[in-house]
Amino acid sequence: MNKDDVPLDHATKERFQKDQLRIESGLNHKEEYAAEITAPSRRINYAEQYKAKKTEKSETHSDVSDEEVAELVEVVTRNKAVGYVALFVALASLFVWPVLLGISGIVLGVIAFLMGNKRLGSWSIALGFIAVAAYLLLVPYYA
């Protein structure tokens, strides 16, 4: 911790957590992609905008309600659950009922991808396609 770091008050921490949940859940429509390919010109401190200004009276009131935070946590958890179910179905399709479970894994993967869980959704879609393609390519040899 540097000497110029100001400790965050409760309201600021809640606002920071809300923004982090919004970013992780894929609900952030103001996301910037160009920062991933450019070199930063200075050290980036993401919590800088949330630091309390040096004022005479510290604000203890939070503009973020507990219901909003709970709702965002629920959305993130639900998105991850759909992604893990899609991945499980896609993995199971490699061993049992490749066409039925493979297509189900693809559909659930697309749903998970659209809900914001892009990594698990992509893996589920890819594994579902591999299972269906392998089945359709190998069936003529065994029939």
N, CA, C and O atoms as a GROMACS GRO file, in nm:
protein
  572
    1MET      N    1   0.084  -0.117   0.000
    1MET     CA    2   0.000   0.000   0.000
    1MET      C    3   0.089   0.123   0.000
    1MET      O    4   0.175   0.138   0.087
    2ASN      N    5   0.070   0.211  -0.094
    2ASN     CA    6   0.148   0.333  -0.105
    2ASN      C    7   0.100   0.434  -0.003
    2ASN      O    8  -0.008   0.422   0.054
    3LYS      N    9   0.184   0.535   0.017
    3LYS     CA   10   0.146   0.640   0.113
    3LYS      C   11   0.032   0.727   0.062
    3LYS      O   12  -0.038   0.790   0.141
    4ASP      N   13   0.012   0.732  -0.072
    4ASP     CA   14  -0.096   0.815  -0.126
    4ASP      C   15  -0.226   0.736  -0.146
    4ASP      O   16  -0.325   0.793  -0.193
    5ASP      N   17  -0.227   0.606  -0.112
    5ASP     CA   18  -0.350   0.527  -0.120
    5ASP      C   19  -0.443   0.566  -0.006
    5ASP      O   20  -0.403   0.571   0.110
    6VAL      N   21  -0.566   0.592  -0.041
    6VAL     CA   22  -0.666   0.629   0.057
    6VAL      C   23  -0.754   0.507   0.082
    6VAL      O   24  -0.800   0.446  -0.014
    7PRO      N   25  -0.778   0.470   0.208
    7PRO     CA   26  -0.865   0.355   0.231
    7PRO      C   27  -1.006   0.382   0.181
    7PRO      O   28  -1.055   0.495   0.189
    8LEU      N   29  -1.071   0.280   0.130
    8LEU     CA   30  -1.204   0.294   0.074
    8LEU      C   31  -1.309   0.284   0.184
    8LEU      O   32  -1.299   0.199   0.272
    9ASP      N   33  -1.411   0.370   0.177
    9ASP     CA   34  -1.518   0.360   0.275
    9ASP      C   35  -1.618   0.254   0.231
    9ASP      O   36  -1.604   0.197   0.123
   10HIS      N   37  -1.718   0.227   0.314
   10HIS     CA   38  -1.812   0.118   0.290
   10HIS      C   39  -1.892   0.138   0.161
   10HIS      O   40  -1.908   0.045   0.083
   11ALA      N   41  -1.942   0.258   0.139
   11ALA     CA   42  -2.023   0.286   0.020
   11ALA      C   43  -1.940   0.269  -0.107
   11ALA      O   44  -1.990   0.217  -0.207
   12THR      N   45  -1.816   0.311  -0.103
   12THR     CA   46  -1.729   0.301  -0.219
   12THR      C   47  -1.697   0.154  -0.248
   12THR      O   48  -1.692   0.114  -0.364
   13LYS      N   49  -1.675   0.075  -0.144
   13LYS     CA   50  -1.649  -0.067  -0.164
   13LYS      C   51  -1.770  -0.136  -0.226
   13LYS      O   52  -1.754  -0.221  -0.313
   14GLU      N   53  -1.890  -0.100  -0.183
   14GLU     CA   54  -2.010  -0.160  -0.240
   14GLU      C   55  -2.026  -0.124  -0.388
   14GLU      O   56  -2.062  -0.208  -0.470
   15ARG      N   57  -1.998   0.002  -0.421
   15ARG     CA   58  -2.006   0.046  -0.560
   15ARG      C   59  -1.904  -0.028  -0.646
   15ARG      O   60  -1.934  -0.068  -0.758
   16PHE      N   61  -1.784  -0.046  -0.593
   16PHE     CA   62  -1.679  -0.118  -0.664
   16PHE      C   63  -1.721  -0.264  -0.685
   16PHE      O   64  -1.702  -0.319  -0.793
   17GLN      N   65  -1.778  -0.328  -0.581
   17GLN     CA   66  -1.823  -0.466  -0.593
   17GLN      C   67  -1.935  -0.478  -0.696
   17GLN      O   68  -1.938  -0.575  -0.772
   18LYS      N   69  -2.027  -0.383  -0.699
   18LYS     CA   70  -2.136  -0.385  -0.795
   18LYS      C   71  -2.081  -0.376  -0.937
   18LYS      O   72  -2.125  -0.450  -1.025
   19ASP      N   73  -1.987  -0.288  -0.959
   19ASP     CA   74  -1.929  -0.275  -1.092
   19ASP      C   75  -1.853  -0.401  -1.132
   19ASP      O   76  -1.858  -0.442  -1.248
   20GLN      N   77  -1.782  -0.463  -1.037
   20GLN     CA   78  -1.710  -0.586  -1.066
   20GLN      C   79  -1.808  -0.698  -1.104
   20GLN      O   80  -1.782  -0.773  -1.198
   21LEU      N   81  -1.919  -0.709  -1.030
   21LEU     CA   82  -2.019  -0.810  -1.062
   21LEU      C   83  -2.081  -0.785  -1.199
   21LEU      O   84  -2.107  -0.879  -1.274
   22ARG      N   85  -2.105  -0.660  -1.232
   22ARG     CA   86  -2.163  -0.626  -1.362
   22ARG      C   87  -2.065  -0.664  -1.473
   22ARG      O   88  -2.106  -0.715  -1.578
   23ILE      N   89  -1.936  -0.640  -1.452
   23ILE     CA   90  -1.836  -0.675  -1.553
   23ILE      C   91  -1.825  -0.827  -1.568
   23ILE      O   92  -1.822  -0.877  -1.680
   24GLU      N   93  -1.821  -0.900  -1.455
   24GLU     CA   94  -1.806  -1.045  -1.460
   24GLU      C   95  -1.929  -1.114  -1.518
   24GLU      O   96  -1.916  -1.220  -1.579
   25SER      N   97  -2.046  -1.056  -1.500
   25SER     CA   98  -2.168  -1.119  -1.547
   25SER      C   99  -2.193  -1.090  -1.695
   25SER      O  100  -2.285  -1.148  -1.754
   26GLY      N  101  -2.115  -1.004  -1.756
   26GLY     CA  102  -2.134  -0.971  -1.897
   26GLY      C  103  -2.242  -0.867  -1.918
   26GLY      O  104  -2.287  -0.848  -2.031
   27LEU      N  105  -2.285  -0.800  -1.812
   27LEU     CA  106  -2.390  -0.700  -1.824
   27LEU      C  107  -2.336  -0.560  -1.845
   27LEU      O  108  -2.412  -0.463  -1.846
   28ASN      N  109  -2.206  -0.548  -1.860
   28ASN     CA  110  -2.144  -0.417  -1.876
   28ASN      C  111  -2.143  -0.381  -2.024
   28ASN      O  112  -2.067  -0.438  -2.101
   29HIS      N  113  -2.227  -0.286  -2.063
   29HIS     CA  114  -2.236  -0.249  -2.203
   29HIS      C  115  -2.135  -0.141  -2.240
   29HIS      O  116  -2.127  -0.102  -2.357
   30LYS      N  117  -2.059  -0.094  -2.145
   30LYS     CA  118  -1.959   0.010  -2.173
   30LYS      C  119  -1.818  -0.048  -2.176
   30LYS      O  120  -1.721   0.024  -2.155
   31GLU      N  121  -1.807  -0.176  -2.203
   31GLU     CA  122  -1.679  -0.242  -2.198
   31GLU      C  123  -1.592  -0.200  -2.316
   31GLU      O  124  -1.641  -0.184  -2.428
   32GLU      N  125  -1.465  -0.182  -2.290
   32GLU     CA  126  -1.374  -0.137  -2.393
   32GLU      C  127  -1.280  -0.251  -2.428
   32GLU      O  128  -1.218  -0.311  -2.340
   33TYR      N  129  -1.268  -0.282  -2.556
   33TYR     CA  130  -1.186  -0.394  -2.599
   33TYR      C  131  -1.048  -0.353  -2.648
   33TYR      O  132  -0.958  -0.436  -2.650
   34ALA      N  133  -1.029  -0.230  -2.687
   34ALA     CA  134  -0.902  -0.188  -2.744
   34ALA      C  135  -0.791  -0.187  -2.641
   34ALA      O  136  -0.674  -0.191  -2.677
   35ALA      N  137  -0.824  -0.183  -2.513
   35ALA     CA  138  -0.721  -0.180  -2.410
   35ALA      C  139  -0.643  -0.311  -2.403
   35ALA      O  140  -0.534  -0.315  -2.347
   36GLU      N  141  -0.698  -0.418  -2.460
   36GLU     CA  142  -0.630  -0.546  -2.455
   36GLU      C  143  -0.511  -0.553  -2.549
   36GLU      O  144  -0.421  -0.634  -2.529
   37ILE      N  145  -0.508  -0.469  -2.650
   37ILE     CA  146  -0.400  -0.479  -2.749
   37ILE      C  147  -0.306  -0.359  -2.746
   37ILE      O  148  -0.207  -0.358  -2.819
   38THR      N  149  -0.334  -0.260  -2.664
   38THR     CA  150  -0.247  -0.144  -2.657
   38THR      C  151  -0.163  -0.149  -2.530
   38THR      O  152  -0.204  -0.205  -2.429
   39ALA      N  153  -0.046  -0.090  -2.538
   39ALA     CA  154   0.040  -0.084  -2.421
   39ALA      C  155   0.000   0.036  -2.335
   39ALA      O  156  -0.015   0.147  -2.387
   40PRO      N  157  -0.018   0.015  -2.206
   40PRO     CA  158  -0.057   0.128  -2.122
   40PRO      C  159   0.056   0.229  -2.110
   40PRO      O  160   0.173   0.193  -2.100
   41SER      N  161   0.019   0.356  -2.110
   41SER     CA  162   0.120   0.460  -2.100
   41SER      C  163   0.155   0.491  -1.956
   41SER      O  164   0.256   0.556  -1.929
   42ARG      N  165   0.073   0.445  -1.863
   42ARG     CA  166   0.102   0.465  -1.721
   42ARG      C  167   0.051   0.343  -1.646
   42ARG      O  168  -0.020   0.259  -1.702
   43ARG      N  169   0.086   0.336  -1.521
   43ARG     CA  170   0.039   0.226  -1.437
   43ARG      C  171  -0.111   0.242  -1.415
   43ARG      O  172  -0.156   0.348  -1.371
   44ILE      N  173  -0.187   0.138  -1.447
   44ILE     CA  174  -0.332   0.147  -1.437
   44ILE      C  175  -0.376   0.100  -1.299
   44ILE      O  176  -0.340  -0.009  -1.255
   45ASN      N  177  -0.452   0.183  -1.233
   45ASN     CA  178  -0.508   0.147  -1.104
   45ASN      C  179  -0.660   0.153  -1.118
   45ASN      O  180  -0.718   0.261  -1.122
   46TYR      N  181  -0.723   0.035  -1.127
   46TYR     CA  182  -0.866   0.029  -1.155
   46TYR      C  183  -0.950   0.078  -1.038
   46TYR      O  184  -1.065   0.118  -1.059
   47ALA      N  185  -0.900   0.076  -0.918
   47ALA     CA  186  -0.978   0.121  -0.803
   47ALA      C  187  -0.965   0.272  -0.783
   47ALA      O  188  -1.023   0.328  -0.690
   48GLU      N  189  -0.889   0.338  -0.870
   48GLU     CA  190  -0.864   0.481  -0.855
   48GLU      C  191  -0.993   0.563  -0.858
   48GLU      O  192  -1.007   0.658  -0.781
   49GLN      N  193  -1.086   0.528  -0.945
   49GLN     CA  194  -1.208   0.605  -0.956
   49GLN      C  195  -1.299   0.588  -0.836
   49GLN      O  196  -1.392   0.666  -0.816
   50TYR      N  197  -1.273   0.486  -0.754
   50TYR     CA  198  -1.359   0.460  -0.640
   50TYR      C  199  -1.303   0.516  -0.509
   50TYR      O  200  -1.369   0.512  -0.406
   51LYS      N  201  -1.182   0.568  -0.514
   51LYS     CA  202  -1.122   0.621  -0.392
   51LYS      C  203  -1.196   0.745  -0.347
   51LYS      O  204  -1.237   0.829  -0.427
   52ALA      N  205  -1.210   0.753  -0.218
   52ALA     CA  206  -1.282   0.868  -0.160
   52ALA      C  207  -1.197   0.994  -0.177
   52ALA      O  208  -1.075   0.993  -0.156
   53LYS      N  209  -1.263   1.099  -0.213
   53LYS     CA  210  -1.194   1.228  -0.221
   53LYS      C  211  -1.169   1.277  -0.080
   53LYS      O  212  -1.243   1.245   0.012
   54LYS      N  213  -1.066   1.354  -0.064
   54LYS     CA  214  -1.034   1.407   0.068
   54LYS      C  215  -1.131   1.521   0.099
   54LYS      O  216  -1.111   1.635   0.057
   55THR      N  217  -1.233   1.488   0.171
   55THR     CA  218  -1.332   1.587   0.211
   55THR      C  219  -1.335   1.597   0.362
   55THR      O  220  -1.276   1.515   0.433
   56GLU      N  221  -1.404   1.698   0.409
   56GLU     CA  222  -1.411   1.718   0.553
   56GLU      C  223  -1.498   1.612   0.619
   56GLU      O  224  -1.470   1.570   0.731
   57LYS      N  225  -1.602   1.569   0.549
   57LYS     CA  226  -1.696   1.475   0.607
   57LYS      C  227  -1.705   1.353   0.515
   57LYS      O  228  -1.733   1.366   0.396
   58SER      N  229  -1.681   1.237   0.569
   58SER     CA  230  -1.685   1.115   0.490
   58SER      C  231  -1.829   1.069   0.472
   58SER      O  232  -1.908   1.068   0.566
   59GLU      N  233  -1.861   1.031   0.349
   59GLU     CA  234  -1.997   0.987   0.320
   59GLU      C  235  -2.012   0.840   0.359
   59GLU      O  236  -1.933   0.756   0.316
   60THR      N  237  -2.111   0.809   0.439
   60THR     CA  238  -2.134   0.671   0.482
   60THR      C  239  -2.258   0.613   0.417
   60THR      O  240  -2.286   0.494   0.433
   61HIS      N  241  -2.334   0.695   0.344
   61HIS     CA  242  -2.455   0.648   0.279
   61HIS      C  243  -2.419   0.583   0.146
   61HIS      O  244  -2.339   0.637   0.070
   62SER      N  245  -2.478   0.467   0.118
   62SER     CA  246  -2.452   0.396  -0.007
   62SER      C  247  -2.568   0.413  -0.102
   62SER      O  248  -2.684   0.400  -0.062
   63ASP      N  249  -2.538   0.442  -0.229
   63ASP     CA  250  -2.644   0.453  -0.327
   63ASP      C  251  -2.675   0.319  -0.393
   63ASP      O  252  -2.763   0.310  -0.478
   64VAL      N  253  -2.603   0.214  -0.353
   64VAL     CA  254  -2.626   0.080  -0.404
   64VAL      C  255  -2.706   0.003  -0.301
   64VAL      O  256  -2.663  -0.014  -0.187
   65SER      N  257  -2.823  -0.043  -0.341
   65SER     CA  258  -2.907  -0.116  -0.246
   65SER      C  259  -2.862  -0.261  -0.236
   65SER      O  260  -2.799  -0.316  -0.327
   66ASP      N  261  -2.896  -0.322  -0.124
   66ASP     CA  262  -2.861  -0.462  -0.103
   66ASP      C  263  -2.933  -0.552  -0.204
   66ASP      O  264  -2.881  -0.656  -0.243
   67GLU      N  265  -3.052  -0.511  -0.245
   67GLU     CA  266  -3.127  -0.590  -0.342
   67GLU      C  267  -3.056  -0.594  -0.477
   67GLU      O  268  -3.055  -0.698  -0.544
   68GLU      N  269  -2.997  -0.482  -0.519
   68GLU     CA  270  -2.926  -0.477  -0.647
   68GLU      C  271  -2.802  -0.567  -0.643
   68GLU      O  272  -2.773  -0.638  -0.738
   69VAL      N  273  -2.729  -0.562  -0.532
   69VAL     CA  274  -2.610  -0.646  -0.518
   69VAL      C  275  -2.651  -0.793  -0.517
   69VAL      O  276  -2.587  -0.875  -0.582
   70ALA      N  277  -2.757  -0.826  -0.443
   70ALA     CA  278  -2.804  -0.965  -0.437
   70ALA      C  279  -2.851  -1.013  -0.574
   70ALA      O  280  -2.829  -1.128  -0.611
   71GLU      N  281  -2.917  -0.925  -0.650
   71GLU     CA  282  -2.964  -0.961  -0.784
   71GLU      C  283  -2.848  -0.989  -0.878
   71GLU      O  284  -2.852  -1.085  -0.955
   72LEU      N  285  -2.744  -0.906  -0.872
   72LEU     CA  286  -2.628  -0.928  -0.959
   72LEU      C  287  -2.553  -1.055  -0.921
   72LEU      O  288  -2.505  -1.127  -1.009
   73VAL      N  289  -2.544  -1.084  -0.792
   73VAL     CA  290  -2.479  -1.208  -0.748
   73VAL      C  291  -2.558  -1.328  -0.799
   73VAL      O  292  -2.500  -1.428  -0.841
   74GLU      N  293  -2.691  -1.320  -0.794
   74GLU     CA  294  -2.776  -1.428  -0.842
   74GLU      C  295  -2.759  -1.449  -0.991
   74GLU      O  296  -2.755  -1.563  -1.038
   75VAL      N  297  -2.750  -1.340  -1.068
   75VAL     CA  298  -2.734  -1.350  -1.213
   75VAL      C  299  -2.601  -1.417  -1.247
   75VAL      O  300  -2.596  -1.504  -1.333
   76VAL      N  301  -2.493  -1.378  -1.178
   76VAL     CA  302  -2.362  -1.437  -1.205
   76VAL      C  303  -2.364  -1.585  -1.170
   76VAL      O  304  -2.309  -1.667  -1.245
   77THR      N  305  -2.425  -1.621  -1.058
   77THR     CA  306  -2.431  -1.761  -1.017
   77THR      C  307  -2.513  -1.844  -1.115
   77THR      O  308  -2.475  -1.956  -1.150
   78ARG      N  309  -2.626  -1.791  -1.159
   78ARG     CA  310  -2.711  -1.862  -1.254
   78ARG      C  311  -2.638  -1.883  -1.387
   78ARG      O  312  -2.647  -1.990  -1.447
   79ASN      N  313  -2.565  -1.781  -1.433
   79ASN     CA  314  -2.489  -1.794  -1.557
   79ASN      C  315  -2.385  -1.904  -1.547
   79ASN      O  316  -2.368  -1.983  -1.640
   80LYS      N  317  -2.315  -1.909  -1.434
   80LYS     CA  318  -2.213  -2.012  -1.418
   80LYS      C  319  -2.275  -2.150  -1.410
   80LYS      O  320  -2.218  -2.246  -1.461
   81ALA      N  321  -2.391  -2.162  -1.346
   81ALA     CA  322  -2.458  -2.292  -1.336
   81ALA      C  323  -2.496  -2.343  -1.474
   81ALA      O  324  -2.475  -2.461  -1.503
   82VAL      N  325  -2.551  -2.258  -1.559
   82VAL     CA  326  -2.587  -2.300  -1.694
   82VAL      C  327  -2.462  -2.341  -1.772
   82VAL      O  328  -2.465  -2.438  -1.847
   83GLY      N  329  -2.354  -2.269  -1.754
   83GLY     CA  330  -2.229  -2.303  -1.822
   83GLY      C  331  -2.174  -2.438  -1.779
   83GLY      O  332  -2.129  -2.516  -1.863
   84TYR      N  333  -2.178  -2.466  -1.648
   84TYR     CA  334  -2.126  -2.594  -1.599
   84TYR      C  335  -2.216  -2.710  -1.642
   84TYR      O  336  -2.166  -2.818  -1.673
   85VAL      N  337  -2.347  -2.690  -1.643
   85VAL     CA  338  -2.438  -2.794  -1.691
   85VAL      C  339  -2.411  -2.822  -1.839
   85VAL      O  340  -2.407  -2.938  -1.881
   86ALA      N  341  -2.393  -2.717  -1.918
   86ALA     CA  342  -2.364  -2.734  -2.060
   86ALA      C  343  -2.233  -2.810  -2.080
   86ALA      O  344  -2.224  -2.897  -2.166
   87LEU      N  345  -2.132  -2.777  -2.001
   87LEU     CA  346  -2.003  -2.847  -2.013
   87LEU      C  347  -2.017  -2.994  -1.974
   87LEU      O  348  -1.960  -3.081  -2.039
   88PHE      N  349  -2.093  -3.022  -1.868
   88PHE     CA  350  -2.113  -3.160  -1.825
   88PHE      C  351  -2.184  -3.241  -1.934
   88PHE      O  352  -2.145  -3.354  -1.963
   89VAL      N  353  -2.289  -3.184  -1.993
   89VAL     CA  354  -2.363  -3.253  -2.098
   89VAL      C  355  -2.272  -3.276  -2.220
   89VAL      O  356  -2.276  -3.383  -2.280
   90ALA      N  357  -2.193  -3.177  -2.255
   90ALA     CA  358  -2.103  -3.191  -2.371
   90ALA      C  359  -1.996  -3.297  -2.345
   90ALA      O  360  -1.961  -3.374  -2.435
   91LEU      N  361  -1.943  -3.303  -2.223
   91LEU     CA  362  -1.844  -3.407  -2.191
   91LEU      C  363  -1.909  -3.545  -2.190
   91LEU      O  364  -1.848  -3.641  -2.237
   92ALA      N  365  -2.030  -3.554  -2.139
   92ALA     CA  366  -2.100  -3.682  -2.138
   92ALA      C  367  -2.130  -3.729  -2.279
   92ALA      O  368  -2.136  -3.849  -2.304
   93SER      N  369  -2.149  -3.636  -2.372
   93SER     CA  370  -2.180  -3.673  -2.510
   93SER      C  371  -2.062  -3.743  -2.579
   93SER      O  372  -2.082  -3.811  -2.679
   94LEU      N  373  -1.942  -3.726  -2.527
   94LEU     CA  374  -1.827  -3.795  -2.584
   94LEU      C  375  -1.832  -3.944  -2.556
   94LEU      O  376  -1.768  -4.022  -2.628
   95PHE      N  377  -1.907  -3.986  -2.454
   95PHE     CA  378  -1.908  -4.125  -2.412
   95PHE      C  379  -2.044  -4.194  -2.430
   95PHE      O  380  -2.050  -4.313  -2.458
   96VAL      N  381  -2.154  -4.118  -2.413
   96VAL     CA  382  -2.288  -4.176  -2.417
   96VAL      C  383  -2.376  -4.092  -2.506
   96VAL      O  384  -2.375  -3.969  -2.496
   97TRP      N  385  -2.453  -4.156  -2.596
   97TRP     CA  386  -2.550  -4.088  -2.682
   97TRP      C  387  -2.492  -3.962  -2.745
   97TRP      O  388  -2.538  -3.852  -2.714
   98PRO      N  389  -2.395  -3.973  -2.831
   98PRO     CA  390  -2.327  -3.856  -2.884
   98PRO      C  391  -2.417  -3.757  -2.958
   98PRO      O  392  -2.397  -3.636  -2.947
   99VAL      N  393  -2.515  -3.807  -3.034
   99VAL     CA  394  -2.599  -3.714  -3.110
   99VAL      C  395  -2.692  -3.638  -3.017
   99VAL      O  396  -2.700  -3.516  -3.023
  100LEU      N  397  -2.762  -3.710  -2.931
  100LEU     CA  398  -2.860  -3.647  -2.842
  100LEU      C  399  -2.792  -3.552  -2.744
  100LEU      O  400  -2.830  -3.435  -2.733
  101LEU      N  401  -2.692  -3.601  -2.672
  101LEU     CA  402  -2.624  -3.515  -2.574
  101LEU      C  403  -2.535  -3.411  -2.640
  101LEU      O  404  -2.515  -3.303  -2.585
  102GLY      N  405  -2.481  -3.444  -2.757
  102GLY     CA  406  -2.397  -3.346  -2.828
  102GLY      C  407  -2.476  -3.225  -2.872
  102GLY      O  408  -2.433  -3.111  -2.853
  103ILE      N  409  -2.593  -3.249  -2.930
  103ILE     CA  410  -2.677  -3.137  -2.971
  103ILE      C  411  -2.728  -3.060  -2.850
  103ILE      O  412  -2.737  -2.937  -2.852
  104SER      N  413  -2.762  -3.133  -2.743
  104SER     CA  414  -2.804  -3.066  -2.619
  104SER      C  415  -2.691  -2.981  -2.561
  104SER      O  416  -2.715  -2.870  -2.514
  105GLY      N  417  -2.569  -3.032  -2.565
  105GLY     CA  418  -2.454  -2.955  -2.518
  105GLY      C  419  -2.430  -2.830  -2.601
  105GLY      O  420  -2.392  -2.726  -2.548
  106ILE      N  421  -2.453  -2.841  -2.733
  106ILE     CA  422  -2.437  -2.725  -2.821
  106ILE      C  423  -2.541  -2.619  -2.787
  106ILE      O  424  -2.509  -2.501  -2.776
  107VAL      N  425  -2.667  -2.662  -2.771
  107VAL     CA  426  -2.774  -2.566  -2.741
  107VAL      C  427  -2.751  -2.500  -2.605
  107VAL      O  428  -2.762  -2.378  -2.592
  108LEU      N  429  -2.718  -2.580  -2.504
  108LEU     CA  430  -2.692  -2.523  -2.371
  108LEU      C  431  -2.567  -2.434  -2.374
  108LEU      O  432  -2.561  -2.333  -2.303
  109GLY      N  433  -2.468  -2.471  -2.454
  109GLY     CA  434  -2.349  -2.388  -2.467
  109GLY      C  435  -2.379  -2.253  -2.529
  109GLY      O  436  -2.324  -2.151  -2.487
  110VAL      N  437  -2.467  -2.251  -2.630
  110VAL     CA  438  -2.508  -2.124  -2.691
  110VAL      C  439  -2.582  -2.038  -2.589
  110VAL      O  440  -2.560  -1.917  -2.581
  111ILE      N  441  -2.670  -2.101  -2.511
  111ILE     CA  442  -2.744  -2.027  -2.407
  111ILE      C  443  -2.646  -1.970  -2.305
  111ILE      O  444  -2.657  -1.853  -2.268
  112ALA      N  445  -2.551  -2.051  -2.260
  112ALA     CA  446  -2.452  -2.003  -2.162
  112ALA      C  447  -2.368  -1.891  -2.222
  112ALA      O  448  -2.336  -1.794  -2.153
  113PHE      N  449  -2.332  -1.904  -2.349
  113PHE     CA  450  -2.252  -1.800  -2.415
  113PHE      C  451  -2.329  -1.668  -2.421
  113PHE      O  452  -2.273  -1.562  -2.394
  114LEU      N  453  -2.457  -1.677  -2.456
  114LEU     CA  454  -2.538  -1.556  -2.466
  114LEU      C  455  -2.568  -1.494  -2.330
  114LEU      O  456  -2.592  -1.374  -2.320
  115MET      N  457  -2.567  -1.576  -2.225
  115MET     CA  458  -2.591  -1.524  -2.090
  115MET      C  459  -2.466  -1.460  -2.032
  115MET      O  460  -2.472  -1.400  -1.924
  116GLY      N  461  -2.354  -1.469  -2.100
  116GLY     CA  462  -2.234  -1.400  -2.055
  116GLY      C  463  -2.121  -1.490  -2.011
  116GLY      O  464  -2.010  -1.442  -1.984
  117ASN      N  465  -2.145  -1.620  -2.001
  117ASN     CA  466  -2.039  -1.712  -1.960
  117ASN      C  467  -1.973  -1.767  -2.086
  117ASN      O  468  -1.999  -1.880  -2.128
  118LYS      N  469  -1.888  -1.686  -2.144
  118LYS     CA  470  -1.835  -1.713  -2.277
  118LYS      C  471  -1.738  -1.832  -2.281
  118LYS      O  472  -1.739  -1.908  -2.377
  119ARG      N  473  -1.656  -1.847  -2.180
  119ARG     CA  474  -1.556  -1.953  -2.182
  119ARG      C  475  -1.620  -2.091  -2.173
  119ARG      O  476  -1.591  -2.178  -2.255
  120LEU      N  477  -1.708  -2.112  -2.075
  120LEU     CA  478  -1.773  -2.243  -2.062
  120LEU      C  479  -1.866  -2.270  -2.180
  120LEU      O  480  -1.876  -2.383  -2.227
  121GLY      N  481  -1.934  -2.166  -2.227
  121GLY     CA  482  -2.021  -2.183  -2.343
  121GLY      C  483  -1.944  -2.226  -2.466
  121GLY      O  484  -1.988  -2.313  -2.541
  122SER      N  485  -1.829  -2.164  -2.489
  122SER     CA  486  -1.747  -2.199  -2.606
  122SER      C  487  -1.696  -2.343  -2.597
  122SER      O  488  -1.698  -2.416  -2.697
  123TRP      N  489  -1.650  -2.383  -2.479
  123TRP     CA  490  -1.603  -2.520  -2.461
  123TRP      C  491  -1.716  -2.620  -2.484
  123TRP      O  492  -1.695  -2.725  -2.545
  124SER      N  493  -1.834  -2.589  -2.434
  124SER     CA  494  -1.948  -2.680  -2.451
  124SER      C  495  -1.986  -2.693  -2.598
  124SER      O  496  -2.014  -2.804  -2.645
  125ILE      N  497  -1.989  -2.583  -2.669
  125ILE     CA  498  -2.021  -2.586  -2.811
  125ILE      C  499  -1.917  -2.670  -2.887
  125ILE      O  500  -1.954  -2.754  -2.969
  126ALA      N  501  -1.791  -2.647  -2.860
  126ALA     CA  502  -1.684  -2.720  -2.930
  126ALA      C  503  -1.690  -2.870  -2.900
  126ALA      O  504  -1.680  -2.951  -2.992
  127LEU      N  505  -1.707  -2.907  -2.773
  127LEU     CA  506  -1.713  -3.050  -2.740
  127LEU      C  507  -1.837  -3.116  -2.798
  127LEU      O  508  -1.832  -3.231  -2.840
  128GLY      N  509  -1.948  -3.044  -2.800
  128GLY     CA  510  -2.069  -3.098  -2.861
  128GLY      C  511  -2.050  -3.124  -3.010
  128GLY      O  512  -2.090  -3.229  -3.061
  129PHE      N  513  -1.990  -3.028  -3.079
  129PHE     CA  514  -1.962  -3.047  -3.222
  129PHE      C  515  -1.867  -3.164  -3.245
  129PHE      O  516  -1.886  -3.242  -3.338
  130ILE      N  517  -1.765  -3.176  -3.162
  130ILE     CA  518  -1.670  -3.286  -3.178
  130ILE      C  519  -1.740  -3.420  -3.159
  130ILE      O  520  -1.715  -3.514  -3.235
  131ALA      N  521  -1.827  -3.431  -3.059
  131ALA     CA  522  -1.896  -3.558  -3.033
  131ALA      C  523  -1.988  -3.594  -3.150
  131ALA      O  524  -1.988  -3.709  -3.194
  132VAL      N  525  -2.065  -3.499  -3.199
  132VAL     CA  526  -2.157  -3.526  -3.310
  132VAL      C  527  -2.079  -3.559  -3.436
  132VAL      O  528  -2.113  -3.654  -3.507
  133ALA      N  529  -1.976  -3.483  -3.466
  133ALA     CA  530  -1.897  -3.508  -3.588
  133ALA      C  531  -1.826  -3.643  -3.581
  133ALA      O  532  -1.824  -3.716  -3.680
  134ALA      N  533  -1.770  -3.677  -3.466
  134ALA     CA  534  -1.702  -3.805  -3.452
  134ALA      C  535  -1.800  -3.920  -3.469
  134ALA      O  536  -1.768  -4.020  -3.533
  135TYR      N  537  -1.919  -3.906  -3.414
  135TYR     CA  538  -2.020  -4.011  -3.430
  135TYR      C  539  -2.059  -4.028  -3.576
  135TYR      O  540  -2.064  -4.140  -3.628
  136LEU      N  541  -2.086  -3.916  -3.643
  136LEU     CA  542  -2.130  -3.925  -3.783
  136LEU      C  543  -2.019  -3.974  -3.876
  136LEU      O  544  -2.048  -4.035  -3.979
  137LEU      N  545  -1.894  -3.948  -3.840
  137LEU     CA  546  -1.782  -3.997  -3.923
  137LEU      C  547  -1.752  -4.144  -3.896
  137LEU      O  548  -1.709  -4.216  -3.987
  138LEU      N  549  -1.773  -4.191  -3.774
  138LEU     CA  550  -1.735  -4.329  -3.738
  138LEU      C  551  -1.849  -4.428  -3.756
  138LEU      O  552  -1.822  -4.548  -3.760
  139VAL      N  553  -1.973  -4.386  -3.766
  139VAL     CA  554  -2.087  -4.478  -3.779
  139VAL      C  555  -2.075  -4.567  -3.902
  139VAL      O  556  -2.103  -4.686  -3.892
  140PRO      N  557  -2.035  -4.516  -4.019
  140PRO     CA  558  -2.027  -4.605  -4.135
  140PRO      C  559  -1.928  -4.721  -4.119
  140PRO      O  560  -1.945  -4.825  -4.183
  141TYR      N  561  -1.828  -4.707  -4.036
  141TYR     CA  562  -1.730  -4.813  -4.016
  141TYR      C  563  -1.782  -4.923  -3.926
  141TYR      O  564  -1.733  -5.036  -3.935
  142TYR      N  565  -1.879  -4.894  -3.840
  142TYR     CA  566  -1.928  -4.992  -3.744
  142TYR      C  567  -2.065  -5.046  -3.781
  142TYR      O  568  -2.112  -5.140  -3.717
  143ALA      N  569  -2.131  -4.990  -3.880
  143ALA     CA  570  -2.267  -5.034  -3.913
  143ALA      C  571  -2.266  -5.144  -4.017
  143ALA      O  572  -2.372  -5.193  -4.057
   0.00000   0.00000   0.00000
